[in-house]
Amino acid sequence: MLGFKSFRRTQTILAGIERVSMLGKGQYSQPEDKTLSPAEIFYRLTA
């Protein structure tokens, strides 16, 4: 497996993996009046 060329790139990828993992576990709070799908939460976080 090839290594990453920069530390910043590694941080970015690991942060994204962690966010997706947290979404899968349902660890993000949502407004009570509106339920969002994991995909919608992900799009809002990355926007």
ZAROFI-283757 format. One record per atom (N, C-alpha, C, O, CB): residue number from 1; residue in three letters; atom name; x, y, z. Coordinates in Angstrom, 2 decimals, m for minus. Each point is the difference from the previous one (the first is absolute). Glycine has a CB too. Example, Ala and Ser with C-alpha at 12.3 -4.5 7.8 and 13.67 -1.06 7.14 Angstrom:
<sites>
SITE   i  aa at      c1      c2      c3
SITE   1 ala  N   13.19   m5.69    7.80
SITE   1 ala CA   m0.89    1.19    0.00
SITE   1 ala  C    0.90    1.20    0.00
SITE   1 ala  O    1.04   m0.02    0.66
SITE   1 ala CB   m2.93   m1.15    0.59
SITE   2 ser  N    1.54    2.22   m1.97
SITE   2 ser CA    0.82    1.19    0.06
SITE   2 ser  C   m0.77    1.09    0.73
SITE   2 ser  O    0.51    1.11    0.17
SITE   2 ser CB    0.67   m1.74   m2.32
</sites>
This chain:
<sites>
SITE   i  aa at      c1      c2      c3
SITE   1 met  N    0.85   m1.18    0.00
SITE   1 met CA   m0.85    1.18    0.00
SITE   1 met  C    0.88    1.23    0.00
SITE   1 met  O    0.99    0.07    0.74
SITE   1 met CB   m2.83   m1.30    0.47
SITE   2 leu  N    1.50    2.20   m2.03
SITE   2 leu CA    0.78    1.22   m0.08
SITE   2 leu  C   m0.27    0.90    1.19
SITE   2 leu  O   m1.11    0.00    0.54
SITE   2 leu CB    1.09   m0.17   m3.03
SITE   3 gly  N    1.03    0.93    2.88
SITE   3 gly CA   m0.18    0.94    1.10
SITE   3 gly  C   m0.55    1.32   m0.51
SITE   3 gly  O   m0.05    0.25   m1.20
SITE   3 gly CB    1.92   m1.34    2.43
SITE   4 phe  N   m2.28    1.92   m0.30
SITE   4 phe CA   m0.50    1.33   m0.35
SITE   4 phe  C    1.18    0.94   m0.18
SITE   4 phe  O    1.01   m0.12    0.69
SITE   4 phe CB   m3.16   m0.29    0.57
SITE   5 lys  N    2.02    1.35   m2.18
SITE   5 lys CA    1.10    0.92   m0.29
SITE   5 lys  C    0.05    1.18    0.96
SITE   5 lys  O    1.04    0.62    0.17
SITE   5 lys CB   m1.20   m1.30   m2.54
SITE   6 ser  N   m0.97    0.99    3.01
SITE   6 ser CA    0.01    1.11    0.95
SITE   6 ser  C   m0.82   m0.35    1.23
SITE   6 ser  O   m0.97   m0.76   m0.08
SITE   6 ser CB    1.26    2.40   m1.82
SITE   7 phe  N    0.10   m1.07    3.01
SITE   7 phe CA   m0.70   m0.25    1.26
SITE   7 phe  C   m1.40    0.58   m0.05
SITE   7 phe  O   m0.93   m0.58    0.56
SITE   7 phe CB    3.12    0.58    0.66
SITE   8 arg  N   m2.35    1.15   m1.87
SITE   8 arg CA   m1.32    0.64   m0.08
SITE   8 arg  C   m0.99   m0.89   m0.73
SITE   8 arg  O   m1.16   m0.12    0.42
SITE   8 arg CB    2.25    2.37   m0.41
SITE   9 arg  N   m0.67   m2.88   m1.08
SITE   9 arg CA   m0.88   m0.90   m0.75
SITE   9 arg  C   m0.43   m1.17    0.89
SITE   9 arg  O   m1.16   m0.42   m0.03
SITE   9 arg CB    2.31    1.06   m2.14
SITE  10 thr  N   m0.22   m1.16    2.94
SITE  10 thr CA   m0.30   m1.10    0.91
SITE  10 thr  C   m1.03    0.42    1.04
SITE  10 thr  O   m0.94   m0.74    0.28
SITE  10 thr CB    3.24   m0.17   m0.63
SITE  11 gln  N   m2.13    2.09    0.91
SITE  11 gln CA   m0.96    0.51    0.99
SITE  11 gln  C   m1.39    0.14   m0.60
SITE  11 gln  O   m0.99   m0.36    0.63
SITE  11 gln CB    2.86    1.57    0.52
SITE  12 thr  N   m1.94   m0.69   m2.36
SITE  12 thr CA   m1.29    0.22   m0.67
SITE  12 thr  C   m0.72   m1.32   m0.23
SITE  12 thr  O   m1.20   m0.12    0.27
SITE  12 thr CB    2.12    2.16   m1.37
SITE  13 ile  N   m0.21   m3.02    0.61
SITE  13 ile CA   m0.61   m1.30   m0.29
SITE  13 ile  C   m0.45   m0.69    1.29
SITE  13 ile  O   m1.10   m0.55    0.05
SITE  13 ile CB    2.53    0.34   m2.09
SITE  14 leu  N   m0.60    0.25    3.07
SITE  14 leu CA   m0.39   m0.63    1.26
SITE  14 leu  C   m1.18    0.70    0.65
SITE  14 leu  O   m0.85   m0.65    0.61
SITE  14 leu CB    3.22   m0.06   m0.30
SITE  15 ala  N   m2.44    2.03   m0.42
SITE  15 ala CA   m1.15    0.74    0.54
SITE  15 ala  C   m1.28   m0.40   m0.73
SITE  15 ala  O   m1.05   m0.15    0.63
SITE  15 ala CB    2.57    2.08   m0.02
SITE  16 gly  N   m1.44   m2.10   m1.92
SITE  16 gly CA   m1.17   m0.43   m0.77
SITE  16 gly  C   m0.45   m1.40    0.37
SITE  16 gly  O   m1.20   m0.26    0.10
SITE  16 gly CB    1.96    1.72   m1.95
SITE  17 ile  N    0.19   m2.35    2.04
SITE  17 ile CA   m0.33   m1.36    0.41
SITE  17 ile  C   m0.69    0.01    1.37
SITE  17 ile  O   m0.97   m0.72    0.22
SITE  17 ile CB    2.92   m0.18   m1.54
SITE  18 glu  N   m1.44    1.73    2.22
SITE  18 glu CA   m0.59    0.10    1.34
SITE  18 glu  C   m1.42    0.55   m0.07
SITE  18 glu  O   m0.88   m0.48    0.72
SITE  18 glu CB    3.17    0.82    0.25
SITE  19 arg  N   m2.53    0.66   m1.81
SITE  19 arg CA   m1.36    0.55   m0.14
SITE  19 arg  C   m0.98   m1.04   m0.52
SITE  19 arg  O   m1.11   m0.12    0.51
SITE  19 arg CB    2.10    2.37   m0.93
SITE  20 val  N   m0.57   m2.99   m0.59
SITE  20 val CA   m0.88   m1.03   m0.56
SITE  20 val  C   m0.29   m1.07    1.05
SITE  20 val  O   m1.12   m0.49    0.09
SITE  20 val CB    2.05    0.93   m2.40
SITE  21 ser  N    0.07   m0.80    3.09
SITE  21 ser CA   m0.19   m0.97    1.07
SITE  21 ser  C   m0.99    0.50    1.04
SITE  21 ser  O   m0.87   m0.75    0.45
SITE  21 ser CB    3.20   m0.08   m0.82
SITE  22 met  N   m2.21    2.11    0.74
SITE  22 met CA   m0.92    0.58    0.98
SITE  22 met  C   m1.42    0.07   m0.55
SITE  22 met  O   m0.96   m0.21    0.74
SITE  22 met CB    2.86    1.54    0.21
SITE  23 leu  N   m2.04   m1.04   m2.24
SITE  23 leu CA   m1.33    0.02   m0.62
SITE  23 leu  C   m0.65   m1.39    0.07
SITE  23 leu  O   m1.18   m0.14    0.29
SITE  23 leu CB    1.92    2.00   m1.82
SITE  24 gly  N    0.07   m2.87    1.24
SITE  24 gly CA   m0.51   m1.37    0.04
SITE  24 gly  C   m0.48   m0.41    1.38
SITE  24 gly  O   m0.93   m0.79    0.13
SITE  24 gly CB    2.47    0.24   m1.98
SITE  25 lys  N   m0.90    1.08    2.88
SITE  25 lys CA   m0.37   m0.32    1.37
SITE  25 lys  C   m1.11    0.91    0.53
SITE  25 lys  O   m0.51   m0.23    1.10
SITE  25 lys CB    2.83   m0.58   m0.73
SITE  26 gly  N   m2.70    1.84   m1.14
SITE  26 gly CA   m1.05    0.92    0.43
SITE  26 gly  C    0.43    0.92    1.11
SITE  26 gly  O   m0.81    0.32    0.87
SITE  26 gly CB   m0.81   m2.01   m1.54
SITE  27 gln  N    2.86    2.14    0.68
SITE  27 gln CA    0.53    0.82    1.07
SITE  27 gln  C   m0.18    1.50   m0.22
SITE  27 gln  O    0.42    0.79    0.84
SITE  27 gln CB    1.20   m2.58   m0.43
SITE  28 tyr  N   m2.23    2.20   m1.51
SITE  28 tyr CA   m0.26    1.42   m0.23
SITE  28 tyr  C   m1.43    0.31    0.42
SITE  28 tyr  O   m0.93   m0.74   m0.33
SITE  28 tyr CB    2.60    0.81   m1.58
SITE  29 ser  N   m1.85    1.01    2.64
SITE  29 ser CA   m1.35    0.38    0.43
SITE  29 ser  C   m0.73    0.68   m1.15
SITE  29 ser  O    0.62    0.65   m0.85
SITE  29 ser CB    0.17   m0.40    3.25
SITE  30 gln  N   m2.10   m0.40   m2.41
SITE  30 gln CA   m0.84    0.58   m1.04
SITE  30 gln  C   m1.07    0.86    0.65
SITE  30 gln  O   m0.38   m0.25    1.15
SITE  30 gln CB    0.82   m1.70   m2.69
SITE  31 pro  N   m0.93    2.94    0.82
SITE  31 pro CA   m1.15    0.76    0.53
SITE  31 pro  C   m1.19   m0.95    0.17
SITE  31 pro  O   m0.22   m0.88   m0.82
SITE  31 pro CB    1.04    3.01   m0.30
SITE  32 glu  N   m1.57   m1.93    2.19
SITE  32 glu CA   m1.11   m0.92    0.28
SITE  32 glu  C   m1.12    0.09   m1.02
SITE  32 glu  O   m0.69   m0.99   m0.26
SITE  32 glu CB    1.26    1.18    2.66
SITE  33 asp  N   m0.77    0.99   m2.98
SITE  33 asp CA   m1.09    0.16   m0.95
SITE  33 asp  C    0.33   m0.51   m1.41
SITE  33 asp  O   m0.88   m0.09   m0.86
SITE  33 asp CB    0.15    2.04    2.20
SITE  34 lys  N    1.99   m2.27   m1.57
SITE  34 lys CA    0.41   m0.41   m1.34
SITE  34 lys  C    0.97   m1.17    0.10
SITE  34 lys  O    1.07    0.12    0.61
SITE  34 lys CB   m1.38    2.24   m1.48
SITE  35 thr  N   m0.05   m3.48    0.28
SITE  35 thr CA    0.90   m1.15   m0.01
SITE  35 thr  C    0.73   m0.03   m1.33
SITE  35 thr  O   m0.62    0.09   m1.06
SITE  35 thr CB   m0.88   m1.39    2.64
SITE  36 leu  N    2.80    1.17   m1.53
SITE  36 leu CA    0.83   m0.01   m1.20
SITE  36 leu  C    0.61   m1.38   m0.19
SITE  36 leu  O    0.31   m0.70    0.97
SITE  36 leu CB    0.20    3.16   m0.68
SITE  37 ser  N   m0.35   m2.85   m1.53
SITE  37 ser CA    0.67   m1.26   m0.30
SITE  37 ser  C    1.50    0.19    0.20
SITE  37 ser  O    0.48    1.13   m0.02
SITE  37 ser CB   m2.30   m1.80   m1.63
SITE  38 pro  N    2.56   m0.42    1.85
SITE  38 pro CA    1.46    0.12    0.13
SITE  38 pro  C    0.64    0.72   m1.19
SITE  38 pro  O    0.98    0.72    0.17
SITE  38 pro CB   m1.00   m2.81    1.19
SITE  39 ala  N   m0.52    1.88   m2.56
SITE  39 ala CA    0.56    0.67   m1.18
SITE  39 ala  C   m0.20    1.51    0.08
SITE  39 ala  O    0.91    0.77   m0.33
SITE  39 ala CB   m1.36   m2.82   m1.04
SITE  40 glu  N   m0.73    2.50    1.82
SITE  40 glu CA   m0.26    1.44    0.13
SITE  40 glu  C    0.90    0.63    1.06
SITE  40 glu  O    0.49    1.12   m0.18
SITE  40 glu CB   m2.87   m1.51   m0.52
SITE  41 ile  N    2.60   m0.31    1.80
SITE  41 ile CA    0.90    0.52    1.04
SITE  41 ile  C    1.40    0.12   m0.55
SITE  41 ile  O    0.68    1.00    0.25
SITE  41 ile CB   m2.09   m2.05    1.55
SITE  42 phe  N    1.86    0.04   m2.55
SITE  42 phe CA    1.34    0.03   m0.58
SITE  42 phe  C    0.16    1.18   m0.95
SITE  42 phe  O    1.02    0.69    0.03
SITE  42 phe CB   m0.89   m3.18    0.18
SITE  43 tyr  N   m1.13    2.72   m1.06
SITE  43 tyr CA    0.08    1.12   m0.95
SITE  43 tyr  C    0.05    1.33    0.72
SITE  43 tyr  O    0.71    0.91   m0.43
SITE  43 tyr CB   m1.96   m2.26   m1.24
SITE  44 arg  N    0.52    1.48    2.77
SITE  44 arg CA    0.03    1.25    0.77
SITE  44 arg  C    1.35    0.20    0.68
SITE  44 arg  O    0.47    1.13    0.12
SITE  44 arg CB   m2.93   m1.31    0.23
SITE  45 leu  N    3.07   m0.89    0.11
SITE  45 leu CA    1.30    0.11    0.65
SITE  45 leu  C    1.10    0.38   m0.98
SITE  45 leu  O    0.93    0.73    0.35
SITE  45 leu CB   m1.68   m2.40    1.33
SITE  46 thr  N    0.66    1.17   m2.89
SITE  46 thr CA    1.05    0.24   m0.98
SITE  46 thr  C   m0.21    1.27   m0.80
SITE  46 thr  O    0.91    0.43   m0.71
SITE  46 thr CB   m0.60   m2.86    0.57
SITE  47 ala  N   m1.47    3.05    0.24
SITE  47 ala CA   m0.28    1.23   m0.76
SITE  47 ala  C    0.71    1.20    0.59
SITE  47 ala  O   m0.13    1.11   m0.52
SITE  47 ala CB   m2.07   m2.04   m0.10
</sites>
